[in-house]
Amino acid sequence: MAEENKSVETMGFEEALAELEAIVGRLESGQGTLEDAISAYERGSNLKTHCQKKLEEARMKVEKIRLSVGNGSVEATEFES
């Protein structure tokens, strides 16, 4: 479970989603102690929030590109949150 020691903020979307899926699988199977389940739930909640943030950033980038195309130019720029 070395990935559970990694900071959520430094993870990419795919990495965070994969860990979240693993946590859900462990919780659904009932593996571990109650304390483990609580800790996993907290980590999973943080991962879910991180994934939602990454998806929103991607949506904003696409929207920015779409608006640029509507003006006759195509330009991908970084979204600043």
Secondary structure, DSSP 8 states (H G I E B T S, - for coil): -GGGGS-GGG--HHHHHHHHHHHHHHHHHT-S-HHHHHHHHHHHHHHHHHHHHHHHHHHHHHHHHHHHHHTT---------
